[in-house]
Amino acid sequence: MNNREAPSFQTEMTESIAMMIAPEAKLLAVLDHAEEYRGLAIRAKNRSERESYERIVDLYVEIAEELEALIVGWASP
């Protein structure tokens, strides 16, 4: 097997990190969006609207948790 067929671990890791520029900034942006939708949920005029916004908040929180786990994983040796 030659190098073209089997990328090295270092190459794969570099490509993975390159896919996400400034992950901490992305995490903060996701949390900002969650907070924005939380505010909309609080101000919603009816239950259906509030529940929709709350679901979006839940999704943003899940994304934030995943990003945080990735960031911690990258920082660990």
PDB file of N, CA, C and O in Angstrom:
ATOM      1  N   MET A   1       0.851  -1.177   0.000  1.00  0.00           N
ATOM      2  CA  MET A   1       0.000   0.000   0.000  1.00  0.00           C
ATOM      3  C   MET A   1       0.902   1.246   0.000  1.00  0.00           C
ATOM      4  O   MET A   1       1.845   1.330   0.787  1.00  0.00           O
ATOM      5  N   ASN A   2       0.611   2.205  -0.878  1.00  0.00           N
ATOM      6  CA  ASN A   2       1.431   3.410  -0.898  1.00  0.00           C
ATOM      7  C   ASN A   2       0.741   4.541  -0.144  1.00  0.00           C
ATOM      8  O   ASN A   2      -0.402   4.394   0.289  1.00  0.00           O
ATOM      9  N   ASN A   3       1.433   5.668   0.014  1.00  0.00           N
ATOM     10  CA  ASN A   3       0.907   6.794   0.796  1.00  0.00           C
ATOM     11  C   ASN A   3      -0.358   7.390   0.211  1.00  0.00           C
ATOM     12  O   ASN A   3      -1.158   7.967   0.948  1.00  0.00           O
ATOM     13  N   ARG A   4      -0.559   7.270  -1.073  1.00  0.00           N
ATOM     14  CA  ARG A   4      -1.766   7.830  -1.684  1.00  0.00           C
ATOM     15  C   ARG A   4      -3.013   7.071  -1.272  1.00  0.00           C
ATOM     16  O   ARG A   4      -4.100   7.647  -1.218  1.00  0.00           O
ATOM     17  N   GLU A   5      -2.873   5.810  -0.986  1.00  0.00           N
ATOM     18  CA  GLU A   5      -4.019   4.984  -0.614  1.00  0.00           C
ATOM     19  C   GLU A   5      -4.372   5.108   0.859  1.00  0.00           C
ATOM     20  O   GLU A   5      -5.539   4.969   1.225  1.00  0.00           O
ATOM     21  N   ALA A   6      -3.409   5.361   1.694  1.00  0.00           N
ATOM     22  CA  ALA A   6      -3.637   5.404   3.134  1.00  0.00           C
ATOM     23  C   ALA A   6      -3.115   6.714   3.715  1.00  0.00           C
ATOM     24  O   ALA A   6      -1.931   6.817   4.035  1.00  0.00           O
ATOM     25  N   PRO A   7      -3.982   7.715   3.854  1.00  0.00           N
ATOM     26  CA  PRO A   7      -3.510   8.977   4.440  1.00  0.00           C
ATOM     27  C   PRO A   7      -3.051   8.754   5.876  1.00  0.00           C
ATOM     28  O   PRO A   7      -3.605   7.935   6.609  1.00  0.00           O
ATOM     29  N   SER A   8      -2.045   9.492   6.246  1.00  0.00           N
ATOM     30  CA  SER A   8      -1.514   9.348   7.596  1.00  0.00           C
ATOM     31  C   SER A   8      -2.492   9.921   8.617  1.00  0.00           C
ATOM     32  O   SER A   8      -3.365  10.719   8.276  1.00  0.00           O
ATOM     33  N   PHE A   9      -2.339   9.516   9.843  1.00  0.00           N
ATOM     34  CA  PHE A   9      -3.171  10.038  10.924  1.00  0.00           C
ATOM     35  C   PHE A   9      -3.031  11.546  11.016  1.00  0.00           C
ATOM     36  O   PHE A   9      -4.017  12.257  11.211  1.00  0.00           O
ATOM     37  N   GLN A  10      -1.800  12.037  10.874  1.00  0.00           N
ATOM     38  CA  GLN A  10      -1.547  13.474  10.962  1.00  0.00           C
ATOM     39  C   GLN A  10      -2.311  14.220   9.875  1.00  0.00           C
ATOM     40  O   GLN A  10      -2.881  15.278  10.144  1.00  0.00           O
ATOM     41  N   THR A  11      -2.333  13.697   8.663  1.00  0.00           N
ATOM     42  CA  THR A  11      -3.050  14.330   7.557  1.00  0.00           C
ATOM     43  C   THR A  11      -4.545  14.363   7.844  1.00  0.00           C
ATOM     44  O   THR A  11      -5.198  15.387   7.644  1.00  0.00           O
ATOM     45  N   GLU A  12      -5.082  13.249   8.312  1.00  0.00           N
ATOM     46  CA  GLU A  12      -6.514  13.195   8.621  1.00  0.00           C
ATOM     47  C   GLU A  12      -6.867  14.181   9.730  1.00  0.00           C
ATOM     48  O   GLU A  12      -7.888  14.863   9.649  1.00  0.00           O
ATOM     49  N   MET A  13      -6.042  14.259  10.751  1.00  0.00           N
ATOM     50  CA  MET A  13      -6.302  15.162  11.871  1.00  0.00           C
ATOM     51  C   MET A  13      -6.225  16.612  11.413  1.00  0.00           C
ATOM     52  O   MET A  13      -7.063  17.427  11.797  1.00  0.00           O
ATOM     53  N   THR A  14      -5.242  16.937  10.608  1.00  0.00           N
ATOM     54  CA  THR A  14      -5.091  18.298  10.099  1.00  0.00           C
ATOM     55  C   THR A  14      -6.296  18.692   9.266  1.00  0.00           C
ATOM     56  O   THR A  14      -6.793  19.812   9.387  1.00  0.00           O
ATOM     57  N   GLU A  15      -6.770  17.789   8.424  1.00  0.00           N
ATOM     58  CA  GLU A  15      -7.940  18.074   7.598  1.00  0.00           C
ATOM     59  C   GLU A  15      -9.180  18.255   8.458  1.00  0.00           C
ATOM     60  O   GLU A  15     -10.004  19.125   8.176  1.00  0.00           O
ATOM     61  N   SER A  16      -9.324  17.450   9.497  1.00  0.00           N
ATOM     62  CA  SER A  16     -10.482  17.578  10.385  1.00  0.00           C
ATOM     63  C   SER A  16     -10.495  18.920  11.089  1.00  0.00           C
ATOM     64  O   SER A  16     -11.537  19.570  11.176  1.00  0.00           O
ATOM     65  N   ILE A  17      -9.356  19.334  11.586  1.00  0.00           N
ATOM     66  CA  ILE A  17      -9.267  20.617  12.280  1.00  0.00           C
ATOM     67  C   ILE A  17      -9.475  21.760  11.302  1.00  0.00           C
ATOM     68  O   ILE A  17     -10.117  22.756  11.637  1.00  0.00           O
ATOM     69  N   ALA A  18      -8.946  21.627  10.111  1.00  0.00           N
ATOM     70  CA  ALA A  18      -9.093  22.680   9.106  1.00  0.00           C
ATOM     71  C   ALA A  18     -10.550  22.882   8.717  1.00  0.00           C
ATOM     72  O   ALA A  18     -10.924  23.965   8.269  1.00  0.00           O
ATOM     73  N   MET A  19     -11.372  21.860   8.882  1.00  0.00           N
ATOM     74  CA  MET A  19     -12.786  21.977   8.544  1.00  0.00           C
ATOM     75  C   MET A  19     -13.496  22.938   9.478  1.00  0.00           C
ATOM     76  O   MET A  19     -14.535  23.493   9.118  1.00  0.00           O
ATOM     77  N   MET A  20     -12.964  23.144  10.655  1.00  0.00           N
ATOM     78  CA  MET A  20     -13.606  24.037  11.612  1.00  0.00           C
ATOM     79  C   MET A  20     -12.613  25.104  12.042  1.00  0.00           C
ATOM     80  O   MET A  20     -11.744  24.859  12.879  1.00  0.00           O
ATOM     81  N   ILE A  21     -12.747  26.266  11.475  1.00  0.00           N
ATOM     82  CA  ILE A  21     -11.879  27.380  11.815  1.00  0.00           C
ATOM     83  C   ILE A  21     -12.435  28.048  13.075  1.00  0.00           C
ATOM     84  O   ILE A  21     -13.635  28.306  13.160  1.00  0.00           O
ATOM     85  N   ALA A  22     -11.592  28.320  14.027  1.00  0.00           N
ATOM     86  CA  ALA A  22     -11.965  28.979  15.282  1.00  0.00           C
ATOM     87  C   ALA A  22     -13.167  28.306  15.949  1.00  0.00           C
ATOM     88  O   ALA A  22     -14.225  28.923  16.070  1.00  0.00           O
ATOM     89  N   PRO A  23     -13.022  27.059  16.381  1.00  0.00           N
ATOM     90  CA  PRO A  23     -14.158  26.340  16.954  1.00  0.00           C
ATOM     91  C   PRO A  23     -14.751  27.013  18.193  1.00  0.00           C
ATOM     92  O   PRO A  23     -15.955  26.921  18.433  1.00  0.00           O
ATOM     93  N   GLU A  24     -13.909  27.687  18.980  1.00  0.00           N
ATOM     94  CA  GLU A  24     -14.445  28.366  20.165  1.00  0.00           C
ATOM     95  C   GLU A  24     -15.378  29.493  19.760  1.00  0.00           C
ATOM     96  O   GLU A  24     -16.393  29.728  20.417  1.00  0.00           O
ATOM     97  N   ALA A  25     -15.043  30.188  18.688  1.00  0.00           N
ATOM     98  CA  ALA A  25     -15.913  31.260  18.185  1.00  0.00           C
ATOM     99  C   ALA A  25     -17.226  30.677  17.670  1.00  0.00           C
ATOM    100  O   ALA A  25     -18.291  31.265  17.859  1.00  0.00           O
ATOM    101  N   LYS A  26     -17.143  29.527  17.023  1.00  0.00           N
ATOM    102  CA  LYS A  26     -18.368  28.868  16.532  1.00  0.00           C
ATOM    103  C   LYS A  26     -19.247  28.464  17.708  1.00  0.00           C
ATOM    104  O   LYS A  26     -20.469  28.598  17.649  1.00  0.00           O
ATOM    105  N   LEU A  27     -18.629  27.974  18.770  1.00  0.00           N
ATOM    106  CA  LEU A  27     -19.380  27.586  19.958  1.00  0.00           C
ATOM    107  C   LEU A  27     -20.109  28.785  20.547  1.00  0.00           C
ATOM    108  O   LEU A  27     -21.290  28.698  20.884  1.00  0.00           O
ATOM    109  N   LEU A  28     -19.410  29.892  20.669  1.00  0.00           N
ATOM    110  CA  LEU A  28     -20.046  31.105  21.203  1.00  0.00           C
ATOM    111  C   LEU A  28     -21.189  31.574  20.304  1.00  0.00           C
ATOM    112  O   LEU A  28     -22.216  32.038  20.799  1.00  0.00           O
ATOM    113  N   ALA A  29     -21.018  31.456  18.996  1.00  0.00           N
ATOM    114  CA  ALA A  29     -22.075  31.852  18.068  1.00  0.00           C
ATOM    115  C   ALA A  29     -23.314  30.973  18.241  1.00  0.00           C
ATOM    116  O   ALA A  29     -24.440  31.470  18.226  1.00  0.00           O
ATOM    117  N   VAL A  30     -23.103  29.686  18.402  1.00  0.00           N
ATOM    118  CA  VAL A  30     -24.232  28.767  18.604  1.00  0.00           C
ATOM    119  C   VAL A  30     -24.953  29.112  19.899  1.00  0.00           C
ATOM    120  O   VAL A  30     -26.184  29.115  19.941  1.00  0.00           O
ATOM    121  N   LEU A  31     -24.205  29.401  20.950  1.00  0.00           N
ATOM    122  CA  LEU A  31     -24.830  29.766  22.225  1.00  0.00           C
ATOM    123  C   LEU A  31     -25.578  31.096  22.113  1.00  0.00           C
ATOM    124  O   LEU A  31     -26.633  31.267  22.724  1.00  0.00           O
ATOM    125  N   ASP A  32     -25.045  32.024  21.345  1.00  0.00           N
ATOM    126  CA  ASP A  32     -25.748  33.295  21.108  1.00  0.00           C
ATOM    127  C   ASP A  32     -27.069  33.061  20.400  1.00  0.00           C
ATOM    128  O   ASP A  32     -28.084  33.667  20.744  1.00  0.00           O
ATOM    129  N   HIS A  33     -27.054  32.181  19.409  1.00  0.00           N
ATOM    130  CA  HIS A  33     -28.296  31.871  18.688  1.00  0.00           C
ATOM    131  C   HIS A  33     -29.321  31.226  19.630  1.00  0.00           C
ATOM    132  O   HIS A  33     -30.509  31.545  19.589  1.00  0.00           O
ATOM    133  N   ALA A  34     -28.841  30.325  20.469  1.00  0.00           N
ATOM    134  CA  ALA A  34     -29.745  29.682  21.426  1.00  0.00           C
ATOM    135  C   ALA A  34     -30.387  30.723  22.334  1.00  0.00           C
ATOM    136  O   ALA A  34     -31.585  30.667  22.612  1.00  0.00           O
ATOM    137  N   GLU A  35     -29.582  31.668  22.789  1.00  0.00           N
ATOM    138  CA  GLU A  35     -30.098  32.720  23.669  1.00  0.00           C
ATOM    139  C   GLU A  35     -31.114  33.601  22.942  1.00  0.00           C
ATOM    140  O   GLU A  35     -32.114  34.020  23.525  1.00  0.00           O
ATOM    141  N   GLU A  36     -30.850  33.872  21.676  1.00  0.00           N
ATOM    142  CA  GLU A  36     -31.774  34.660  20.862  1.00  0.00           C
ATOM    143  C   GLU A  36     -33.151  33.982  20.782  1.00  0.00           C
ATOM    144  O   GLU A  36     -34.188  34.616  20.977  1.00  0.00           O
ATOM    145  N   TYR A  37     -33.127  32.682  20.492  1.00  0.00           N
ATOM    146  CA  TYR A  37     -34.385  31.941  20.391  1.00  0.00           C
ATOM    147  C   TYR A  37     -35.053  31.767  21.751  1.00  0.00           C
ATOM    148  O   TYR A  37     -36.280  31.701  21.833  1.00  0.00           O
ATOM    149  N   ARG A  38     -34.267  31.692  22.805  1.00  0.00           N
ATOM    150  CA  ARG A  38     -34.848  31.621  24.152  1.00  0.00           C
ATOM    151  C   ARG A  38     -35.644  32.896  24.424  1.00  0.00           C
ATOM    152  O   ARG A  38     -36.741  32.843  24.981  1.00  0.00           O
ATOM    153  N   GLY A  39     -35.089  34.035  24.031  1.00  0.00           N
ATOM    154  CA  GLY A  39     -35.801  35.300  24.178  1.00  0.00           C
ATOM    155  C   GLY A  39     -37.093  35.322  23.370  1.00  0.00           C
ATOM    156  O   GLY A  39     -38.119  35.812  23.844  1.00  0.00           O
ATOM    157  N   LEU A  40     -37.041  34.795  22.160  1.00  0.00           N
ATOM    158  CA  LEU A  40     -38.256  34.719  21.343  1.00  0.00           C
ATOM    159  C   LEU A  40     -39.301  33.813  21.993  1.00  0.00           C
ATOM    160  O   LEU A  40     -40.496  34.105  21.955  1.00  0.00           O
ATOM    161  N   ALA A  41     -38.843  32.715  22.585  1.00  0.00           N
ATOM    162  CA  ALA A  41     -39.770  31.805  23.266  1.00  0.00           C
ATOM    163  C   ALA A  41     -40.449  32.502  24.438  1.00  0.00           C
ATOM    164  O   ALA A  41     -41.648  32.334  24.660  1.00  0.00           O
ATOM    165  N   ILE A  42     -39.685  33.276  25.178  1.00  0.00           N
ATOM    166  CA  ILE A  42     -40.236  33.991  26.335  1.00  0.00           C
ATOM    167  C   ILE A  42     -41.291  35.000  25.891  1.00  0.00           C
ATOM    168  O   ILE A  42     -42.302  35.191  26.566  1.00  0.00           O
ATOM    169  N   ARG A  43     -41.048  35.638  24.759  1.00  0.00           N
ATOM    170  CA  ARG A  43     -41.975  36.665  24.271  1.00  0.00           C
ATOM    171  C   ARG A  43     -43.078  36.128  23.360  1.00  0.00           C
ATOM    172  O   ARG A  43     -43.922  36.894  22.896  1.00  0.00           O
ATOM    173  N   ALA A  44     -43.079  34.821  23.102  1.00  0.00           N
ATOM    174  CA  ALA A  44     -44.073  34.238  22.188  1.00  0.00           C
ATOM    175  C   ALA A  44     -45.492  34.502  22.681  1.00  0.00           C
ATOM    176  O   ALA A  44     -45.772  34.495  23.880  1.00  0.00           O
ATOM    177  N   LYS A  45     -46.361  34.729  21.727  1.00  0.00           N
ATOM    178  CA  LYS A  45     -47.744  35.075  22.061  1.00  0.00           C
ATOM    179  C   LYS A  45     -48.632  33.853  22.283  1.00  0.00           C
ATOM    180  O   LYS A  45     -49.679  33.954  22.922  1.00  0.00           O
ATOM    181  N   ASN A  46     -48.225  32.717  21.766  1.00  0.00           N
ATOM    182  CA  ASN A  46     -49.041  31.522  21.986  1.00  0.00           C
ATOM    183  C   ASN A  46     -48.158  30.298  22.250  1.00  0.00           C
ATOM    184  O   ASN A  46     -46.947  30.322  22.027  1.00  0.00           O
ATOM    185  N   ARG A  47     -48.782  29.260  22.716  1.00  0.00           N
ATOM    186  CA  ARG A  47     -48.068  28.056  23.137  1.00  0.00           C
ATOM    187  C   ARG A  47     -47.322  27.394  21.972  1.00  0.00           C
ATOM    188  O   ARG A  47     -46.178  26.967  22.125  1.00  0.00           O
ATOM    189  N   SER A  48     -47.969  27.313  20.822  1.00  0.00           N
ATOM    190  CA  SER A  48     -47.362  26.669  19.661  1.00  0.00           C
ATOM    191  C   SER A  48     -46.077  27.379  19.247  1.00  0.00           C
ATOM    192  O   SER A  48     -45.056  26.743  18.986  1.00  0.00           O
ATOM    193  N   GLU A  49     -46.143  28.690  19.191  1.00  0.00           N
ATOM    194  CA  GLU A  49     -44.966  29.486  18.835  1.00  0.00           C
ATOM    195  C   GLU A  49     -43.864  29.295  19.873  1.00  0.00           C
ATOM    196  O   GLU A  49     -42.701  29.103  19.520  1.00  0.00           O
ATOM    197  N   ARG A  50     -44.231  29.347  21.151  1.00  0.00           N
ATOM    198  CA  ARG A  50     -43.249  29.176  22.227  1.00  0.00           C
ATOM    199  C   ARG A  50     -42.581  27.803  22.142  1.00  0.00           C
ATOM    200  O   ARG A  50     -41.364  27.693  22.286  1.00  0.00           O
ATOM    201  N   GLU A  51     -43.374  26.760  21.910  1.00  0.00           N
ATOM    202  CA  GLU A  51     -42.816  25.411  21.837  1.00  0.00           C
ATOM    203  C   GLU A  51     -41.885  25.245  20.639  1.00  0.00           C
ATOM    204  O   GLU A  51     -40.882  24.536  20.722  1.00  0.00           O
ATOM    205  N   SER A  52     -42.214  25.894  19.538  1.00  0.00           N
ATOM    206  CA  SER A  52     -41.334  25.845  18.361  1.00  0.00           C
ATOM    207  C   SER A  52     -39.986  26.476  18.680  1.00  0.00           C
ATOM    208  O   SER A  52     -38.939  25.904  18.374  1.00  0.00           O
ATOM    209  N   TYR A  53     -40.012  27.648  19.291  1.00  0.00           N
ATOM    210  CA  TYR A  53     -38.766  28.317  19.662  1.00  0.00           C
ATOM    211  C   TYR A  53     -37.982  27.512  20.690  1.00  0.00           C
ATOM    212  O   TYR A  53     -36.755  27.443  20.621  1.00  0.00           O
ATOM    213  N   GLU A  54     -38.683  26.903  21.639  1.00  0.00           N
ATOM    214  CA  GLU A  54     -38.001  26.089  22.645  1.00  0.00           C
ATOM    215  C   GLU A  54     -37.313  24.890  22.006  1.00  0.00           C
ATOM    216  O   GLU A  54     -36.229  24.491  22.431  1.00  0.00           O
ATOM    217  N   ARG A  55     -37.945  24.315  20.982  1.00  0.00           N
ATOM    218  CA  ARG A  55     -37.334  23.177  20.277  1.00  0.00           C
ATOM    219  C   ARG A  55     -36.047  23.623  19.579  1.00  0.00           C
ATOM    220  O   ARG A  55     -35.046  22.906  19.585  1.00  0.00           O
ATOM    221  N   ILE A  56     -36.087  24.807  18.981  1.00  0.00           N
ATOM    222  CA  ILE A  56     -34.892  25.341  18.322  1.00  0.00           C
ATOM    223  C   ILE A  56     -33.790  25.571  19.356  1.00  0.00           C
ATOM    224  O   ILE A  56     -32.624  25.274  19.096  1.00  0.00           O
ATOM    225  N   VAL A  57     -34.149  26.092  20.511  1.00  0.00           N
ATOM    226  CA  VAL A  57     -33.170  26.280  21.591  1.00  0.00           C
ATOM    227  C   VAL A  57     -32.545  24.934  21.955  1.00  0.00           C
ATOM    228  O   VAL A  57     -31.325  24.830  22.089  1.00  0.00           O
ATOM    229  N   ASP A  58     -33.375  23.912  22.113  1.00  0.00           N
ATOM    230  CA  ASP A  58     -32.862  22.583  22.449  1.00  0.00           C
ATOM    231  C   ASP A  58     -31.868  22.084  21.404  1.00  0.00           C
ATOM    232  O   ASP A  58     -30.837  21.506  21.749  1.00  0.00           O
ATOM    233  N   LEU A  59     -32.177  22.307  20.134  1.00  0.00           N
ATOM    234  CA  LEU A  59     -31.267  21.880  19.065  1.00  0.00           C
ATOM    235  C   LEU A  59     -29.945  22.633  19.115  1.00  0.00           C
ATOM    236  O   LEU A  59     -28.880  22.038  18.953  1.00  0.00           O
ATOM    237  N   TYR A  60     -30.013  23.936  19.339  1.00  0.00           N
ATOM    238  CA  TYR A  60     -28.773  24.712  19.456  1.00  0.00           C
ATOM    239  C   TYR A  60     -27.947  24.253  20.652  1.00  0.00           C
ATOM    240  O   TYR A  60     -26.719  24.206  20.569  1.00  0.00           O
ATOM    241  N   VAL A  61     -28.587  23.921  21.740  1.00  0.00           N
ATOM    242  CA  VAL A  61     -27.868  23.437  22.922  1.00  0.00           C
ATOM    243  C   VAL A  61     -27.187  22.105  22.613  1.00  0.00           C
ATOM    244  O   VAL A  61     -26.049  21.878  23.025  1.00  0.00           O
ATOM    245  N   GLU A  62     -27.880  21.227  21.890  1.00  0.00           N
ATOM    246  CA  GLU A  62     -27.268  19.952  21.494  1.00  0.00           C
ATOM    247  C   GLU A  62     -26.035  20.191  20.617  1.00  0.00           C
ATOM    248  O   GLU A  62     -24.998  19.553  20.802  1.00  0.00           O
ATOM    249  N   ILE A  63     -26.159  21.106  19.675  1.00  0.00           N
ATOM    250  CA  ILE A  63     -25.028  21.432  18.812  1.00  0.00           C
ATOM    251  C   ILE A  63     -23.872  21.974  19.645  1.00  0.00           C
ATOM    252  O   ILE A  63     -22.721  21.593  19.432  1.00  0.00           O
ATOM    253  N   ALA A  64     -24.167  22.850  20.580  1.00  0.00           N
ATOM    254  CA  ALA A  64     -23.129  23.418  21.444  1.00  0.00           C
ATOM    255  C   ALA A  64     -22.423  22.325  22.249  1.00  0.00           C
ATOM    256  O   ALA A  64     -21.203  22.356  22.408  1.00  0.00           O
ATOM    257  N   GLU A  65     -23.181  21.378  22.747  1.00  0.00           N
ATOM    258  CA  GLU A  65     -22.590  20.285  23.517  1.00  0.00           C
ATOM    259  C   GLU A  65     -21.657  19.448  22.643  1.00  0.00           C
ATOM    260  O   GLU A  65     -20.578  19.051  23.082  1.00  0.00           O
ATOM    261  N   GLU A  66     -22.076  19.183  21.412  1.00  0.00           N
ATOM    262  CA  GLU A  66     -21.232  18.423  20.481  1.00  0.00           C
ATOM    263  C   GLU A  66     -19.952  19.195  20.140  1.00  0.00           C
ATOM    264  O   GLU A  66     -18.861  18.626  20.134  1.00  0.00           O
ATOM    265  N   LEU A  67     -20.095  20.480  19.860  1.00  0.00           N
ATOM    266  CA  LEU A  67     -18.920  21.303  19.569  1.00  0.00           C
ATOM    267  C   LEU A  67     -17.958  21.324  20.748  1.00  0.00           C
ATOM    268  O   LEU A  67     -16.745  21.210  20.572  1.00  0.00           O
ATOM    269  N   GLU A  68     -18.499  21.470  21.935  1.00  0.00           N
ATOM    270  CA  GLU A  68     -17.658  21.500  23.129  1.00  0.00           C
ATOM    271  C   GLU A  68     -16.894  20.183  23.282  1.00  0.00           C
ATOM    272  O   GLU A  68     -15.711  20.183  23.620  1.00  0.00           O
ATOM    273  N   ALA A  69     -17.564  19.080  23.037  1.00  0.00           N
ATOM    274  CA  ALA A  69     -16.907  17.774  23.141  1.00  0.00           C
ATOM    275  C   ALA A  69     -15.793  17.660  22.097  1.00  0.00           C
ATOM    276  O   ALA A  69     -14.724  17.126  22.391  1.00  0.00           O
ATOM    277  N   LEU A  70     -16.031  18.149  20.901  1.00  0.00           N
ATOM    278  CA  LEU A  70     -14.988  18.129  19.863  1.00  0.00           C
ATOM    279  C   LEU A  70     -13.800  18.980  20.262  1.00  0.00           C
ATOM    280  O   LEU A  70     -12.650  18.573  20.098  1.00  0.00           O
ATOM    281  N   ILE A  71     -14.082  20.168  20.790  1.00  0.00           N
ATOM    282  CA  ILE A  71     -13.005  21.066  21.193  1.00  0.00           C
ATOM    283  C   ILE A  71     -12.167  20.431  22.300  1.00  0.00           C
ATOM    284  O   ILE A  71     -10.938  20.489  22.257  1.00  0.00           O
ATOM    285  N   VAL A  72     -12.810  19.840  23.266  1.00  0.00           N
ATOM    286  CA  VAL A  72     -12.107  19.167  24.366  1.00  0.00           C
ATOM    287  C   VAL A  72     -11.297  17.994  23.828  1.00  0.00           C
ATOM    288  O   VAL A  72     -10.162  17.767  24.247  1.00  0.00           O
ATOM    289  N   GLY A  73     -11.896  17.246  22.888  1.00  0.00           N
ATOM    290  CA  GLY A  73     -11.188  16.111  22.281  1.00  0.00           C
ATOM    291  C   GLY A  73      -9.953  16.530  21.531  1.00  0.00           C
ATOM    292  O   GLY A  73      -8.930  15.846  21.586  1.00  0.00           O
ATOM    293  N   TRP A  74     -10.028  17.659  20.821  1.00  0.00           N
ATOM    294  CA  TRP A  74      -8.868  18.153  20.078  1.00  0.00           C
ATOM    295  C   TRP A  74      -7.782  18.637  21.009  1.00  0.00           C
ATOM    296  O   TRP A  74      -6.598  18.543  20.685  1.00  0.00           O
ATOM    297  N   ALA A  75      -8.171  19.155  22.167  1.00  0.00           N
ATOM    298  CA  ALA A  75      -7.190  19.686  23.114  1.00  0.00           C
ATOM    299  C   ALA A  75      -6.484  18.572  23.871  1.00  0.00           C
ATOM    300  O   ALA A  75      -5.375  18.762  24.369  1.00  0.00           O
ATOM    301  N   SER A  76      -7.121  17.412  23.962  1.00  0.00           N
ATOM    302  CA  SER A  76      -6.529  16.283  24.683  1.00  0.00           C
ATOM    303  C   SER A  76      -5.481  15.597  23.821  1.00  0.00           C
ATOM    304  O   SER A  76      -5.652  15.469  22.608  1.00  0.00           O
ATOM    305  N   PRO A  77      -4.403  15.159  24.444  1.00  0.00           N
ATOM    306  CA  PRO A  77      -3.354  14.473  23.678  1.00  0.00           C
ATOM    307  C   PRO A  77      -3.783  13.101  23.223  1.00  0.00           C
ATOM    308  O   PRO A  77      -3.013  12.399  22.569  1.00  0.00           O
TER     309      PRO A  77
END
